[in-house]
Amino acid sequence: RSKWGRLYVQFGEIIDFDEFTEDLGKRGDGVSPTDGAITADHKRNAVRALAHKVMYSINEVTVVTPAALVATALLSHQKRGMTRTSLLAACQDLLATLDAMDARIAHQLRIGDARIREDTIDEALHLFLDARLIVAHDTGPEPIYTIDPERRIALEYYQNTIIHFFVPRALIAAGLLVDLDQWVDIARLSDRVQQLSRVFKHEFIYRTDATFDQIFEDAVHDMVEASEIEVRDGCAQATEGATRHRLERYAVMLQTFFESYLLALRGAEIVLDGPIPKKDWYKRTLALGQQMYLAGEIERRESLSKLKLETALKALQDYELVRLNGDILERGEGVEGVSDLRALEPKLTGFLR
């Protein structure tokens, strides 16, 4: 084991500013008018597009570390605990998917081109055990690992370094599994996934070199190639058999986001009583979240996160459910009463696993 940990340094492709602005012009993003005048809006759009590209480039070159892989396997598991055998299998499965995406894999994770190094996985487990993020239960032939509910959010830090690789698949899985074992029209699935991608646009950085339709088609193609879904006569369905668990795992990766946004939506009811300082809204909404967690409406402790509420609040503003006047939250133009907010809840709860 390394005393001080490891530092991974990676470099992506150089962003040529002239090529970038030319590409913006071709796409019509941030391009200046024909008279050559550059308005504040054009500058703002160009800066936003550049920031988006830089962030996506960072995601592309992020190294998949043993800790990130183990954390993702643990957090995307739906049951209380995992045996070492099931954990190794999940890590191997996730690694195979990441390989297919050409993700950059830490060299110490594998022996050769495919087989995972068990000692590296054990090292990551010991890291989490030492930090008291997980607990090992030696009650049988092999240990069973569980996550301390109060430390799940700390473990999520490691998962979040690689979750972006799985977002397109996770959105499709969530959109598909909501209909259980039914065939879903591809156009309907695409519309469902696009709506989800808009809801979570402040959470995830999507590809900058393609339209939504291209990203969706590419992801569906990759999932068909991996035997995760079937497509027939313009409809899609989850594949039965050994790869079915992958779809479940992908969908579970979004569970905390759905729960956090459900909490934010429920918290929007607080604003109906009158304007409230944003910091007070966070405090009251997190207290409400604790009640929802104890009552079982929220399953995952890490969903009660101020950071997630901050991005969820941006989504509430996008849909005009609330508006921010300085540091004061007010009722948005898109809502008149509690019934309007409660009518939106099934659009989130339907995706909960």
N, C-alpha and C positions, 0 to 999 in steps of 0.2 A: 504493500500500500504506500501511496505517496504521502509524505508528511504534510506538504503544502498544497496538494491538489495539482491539477494540470491546467495550463493555459493554452488555448487553441487560437492560433492566428491564421485567418483565411483572407483571401483577396478575391473580390469579384471583378467583373469587367469594368473598365474605365468608362465613365459617362462623359462623352464628348458634348460640351455645351452647345456647340453649333449644330451638331447632328440632332441633339435633343430638341432644340427650338425648331429645327426644320421639320422634325417628325410631328411636333405639336401643330405646326401649320398645316401639314397634310391631313391630320385628324380633325382639325378645326378646334383644338383645345388651346385656349389662351392666345390664339392668333390675332394679330393686330388688324385693324381695318385697312381697306385698300388705300386710304390716303396716308398710311404710315403712322398715324397717331396711335400711341399706346396709352390706353386708359388704365385707371387704377384697378378695374375689374380684370383686365387682361393680365396685368402684373400679378394680381392675387391668384388667378387661375394657374398661371405659369409656375409660380412658386409652389402652389399646392401640388401640382402635377410632378414637379421635381422632387419634392419631399416624399411623395408617394412612391416614386421610382427608387429613391435612395432606400426607403424602408423595405421595399420589396426585394431590393438587391441584397440587403443585409439578411433577410430571411433566407434567400437562396443559398448563401454561403455559410449559414449557421451549421455547425458541426453537431451531428447526433452523438451525444456523449452517453456513457453507460448510465449515469444518474438520470438523464432525461428519459432514456428508454425504459428503465425500471419504474420510474415515477409514472410514466404514461401507462404502462402495463397494470400497475396497481390501481390507479385512479379510474381507469376505464373498465375495471372489473366490477360486475354488478353485485356480486355476493360479498359477504362480510370479510372473508379472508381468502388467501391464495396459498396453496402448497408451493413448495419450491419447484416441483415438477411443472405445475400449471403456469407458474411465473416464467420459467425458462421457455416454455412453449409459446406463451404470449409474446415474450421478447423476440423470439426467433421469427414469429409471424409478422410482428411489426417491422422488424428489420428487413424482411423480404419485401414488404410493401415499400419501405423507404428506399431500398435498392432499386426497385422498379422506377422510382421517381428520380433516380440519379442524385439522391441526397448525399451529402458528404458525411461519411461515417468515420468515427474515431477509429484509428487503426487497431487499437488494443481490444476492440469489441469482437474481432473475428479471428478465426484460424483459417487461413486461406481465403477463398472467395465467398464461402457460404456459412460454414459452421460457426456458431456463436461460442465465445470463450466463457465457460461457466465461472472461472475464477474472477473474471472482470465483473460479471453480474453479482457474484458474492461480495466483491469489494464495494460495489454501490449499495448493496443491502446493508453492509456493516456501517457505511457512511450514514445511512438513514437510521440505523439502530443506535449508533453513537449519539446522533442528534435527537433521539427520542421522537422521531417522526413516525416510526412504525414499531410494532411489537412482535417479537417472535415467540410462538407458542409451541413448546416441545412436548406435545401430548401424544405423539404417535411415531411412526417410522420416519417421518420427515417433518421439518418445521412448517407451521402455518403462519403466514405473515398477515397482520391486520394493521390498519391505519388508525392512529389516535385521532378521534373526531376533531379535537381541538387543534390538531396540527396539520390537518388536511390542506389548509390554505398555504402553509409553508412548503408542503410537498408539491403543490400545484405550481410553484415557481419553476421547478425543474421541467415539468410537463410543458409549460407555456413556451419554453425555448424551441420546441419542435412541433407544437400543435398546428402551426400554419401549414405544415406539409399535408395534414389530413383534412383540412377544412372543406375543400370541394367534395371529397368523399363523404364527410360527415353530414354536410347539408343535404346531399342526395339521399343518404341513408335515413336521415330524419324524415325527409319528405316521403320516402317510400314506405317506411315501417309504420307510419301513422295509419296506413290502410291494412296493416297486418299482412295477411297472405294473399291479398287481392292483386290482380294485374292493374297497373296504374297507367293511364294514357301518358305518353311521353310529354305531350304539350302541357298537360295538367301538372305533371311533375316539374317540368321546367318553370312554369309559372309559380309553383309553390316554392321552389328553391330560390328563384329570383326575389320573391318577397322576403324570404328569410335572409338572403344576402344583404338586402336593403336595411332590414331591421338591425342586423349586426355589422353594418358598414363602419361603425366606430370601433369595433372590436378587432376586425381582421383586415389585413392588407391583401387585396386580390391582385392577380396578374395585371400588369400594366401594358402588356403587348397584345392583348386580345379583348374582344367584346365578351359580354356575358354568354351569348350563345356559343361562342367558340370554346370558352372555358367549360361550359356545361357539357357540350358534345365530347370534348376531350376526356373529361372525367368519366362520363358514361362509358365511353369506349374503353378506357383503362380498367374500369370495374367489370365490364363484360369479359375483357381479356383475362382478368384475374379470377373469373368464374364467381364473382361476388354477386352479380345480378344477371338476369336474363332479359333480353329484349326480343320481342316477337310481335309482328303485325302492329308496330307503332306503340306497343305497351311494354312496360318494364315490371319486373317482379324480383323479389329477393330469391337468390338461389337456395334450394334446399340442400342440406348436407353439411359437410365439414366447413365450408366457407361461410355459412350463415352467421356464425359467431362474429365474423369480421364486421358485418354490417351493424350488429348490435353494439360492438365495441366503438365503431366510428360514431354512432348516434349518441352513445353515453358520453363521449368527449364534449358534447354541447350541453349536457344536462345542467351544469351550473349556470350557463349563460341564460338558458330558458328560465331557470328558477330565479335568477337575479332580476331578469326583466319582468317576470311576474310580480316579484316583490316591488319593483319600481312602479309598476302599473297600479298595484294595490296602494302604494304610498301616494300616488297622485290624488287619491281620495282626500288626503289630508289637506291638499291645496284648495279643495272645494269649500272648506270652512273659512277661507280667507287667505290673503298673502302671508307668506312665512319666510323668514331668513333661510337661505340655502343650508347653512350649517345646522340649523334646528331641524330642517326637513330630513337631512341625513340621519341625525340622531333618532328622531321619531320613527323613521322608516326602518332603521336597523333594529330598533326595539320591536317593531311590528314583525320584522323578519324572524326574530327570536321566538315570538309567539307562534308564527307559522311553522317554524322548524319543530317546536315541541309538539304542535298539533299534527304534524306529519304532512302538512301541505308542501313543505320544502324538505327534501330528503338529505341534501348535502350541506354540511356545515360551511364549506367554502363558498357557498352561494351568498352568505351574509358578509359581503365585502364592500367596503366603501368605494374601492377602485372600480368594481363592476357597476355599482350604483351610479358613479360619475358618468360612465359611458352610456348606461341605460337612460340616464336623465337627458343626454343629448338626443337619444332616440325619441323620448317623449316630446321633446321640443320639435323635432323634425315632423312629427305627426300632429303637432299643434294641440297636444293634450295638456301641456303646461308651457309657460313662457317665463323667461328670466329677465327681470327688470333690475339691472345692477346685480346685487346679491340677494334679491327678493324673488321668490318663486310665486307666480300667479297662475290662475286658471287660464288654460289655453282656449283659443277660439273654437277648437274642434270638439269641445265637451261642454255639456250643459248640466249633467248630473251624474250621480253614481252609476245609474243604469247604463250610461254610455261607456263607462270604463269597464264595468262588469261584463258587458257584451263582447269586449275584446279579449277577455281572459282565455276563452276556449282556443283562441288562435295560438296561444302559448302552451296551455296545459295539454293540448292534443299531442304535442311532441315529446312530452315527458316520458321517460322510460320507466 
